[in-house]
Amino acid sequence: MQLSRAFFLTPEKTFKRKLTEMMIALELEQKFSKEQIFEFYVNRIDLGQRGSFAISGMGEAEHAYFNKDLKDITLPEAAKGTSRRVHLPTGKDVEVKIPAGLFNGQQIRLKGQGLPGPGAIGDALITVNIAPHPLFERDGNDLRLDLPVALYEAVLGGKVRVPTLDGAVEIAIPAGTSSGRTFRLKGKGFPGKDGTGDLLVTVKLVLPEGGDAELEALMRKWRESKPYDPRKDVAS
């Protein structure tokens, strides 16, 4: 009697939660094996690699959702689309198709693949996590890339190879290109509802490592004979 009284004297929200969990446990016993039920509770506790559990709503409409993070999706895979095999708490393995162009953190809903609740079987929510890329940074459906360029390439101009998600391409760097200038490569970004984005390539001037005596001498002569102020338009 004491246990029963303590249970019903709990706050309303806590009482509803406990009652819900009891109802879910009863349904699990009727529909799943002991091994599958054990898998379900393991997934409730371990929120890292395996997954997590959530309850949405109250009463007849209540669902038990299963949440799973996919953390190994590369940027090229996210751009072209891919698939991953996911193990659900029911013991079932499913192949999840990841559409091309998804953003980091977007979810894929698998209808009726969650856990049973008092109202109906819930859904499985698969969260797509895209790993950072060493070269490209996503900006909406565009991609951004810092392109190292040698001093003589910037001064004299020339053709340089630029990496893209589809393989390297050549672009022409005009003579006299300053560091920070951006070139747009049409259609080399991410697919989207309004079409494929672009790759924005920003020139990053790189001097020789360790210095160069001839270059330093030339720059001293240049400073004396042809001085100019690159910051003339910057407010002091």
Secondary structure, DSSP 8 states (H G I E B T S, - for coil): -HHHHHHHTS-HHHHHHHHHHHHHHHHHHHHS-HHHHHHHHHHHH-TTTT-EEEEESSGGG-EEEEEEEEEEE-HHHHHH-EEEEEE-TTS-EEEEEE-TT--TT-EEEETT-SBB-SSSB--EEEEEEE---SSEEEETTEEEEEEEEEHHHHHH-EEEEE--TT--EEEEE-TT--TT-EEEETT-S---TT----EEEEEEEE--TT--HHHHHHHHHHHHHS---TTTTS--
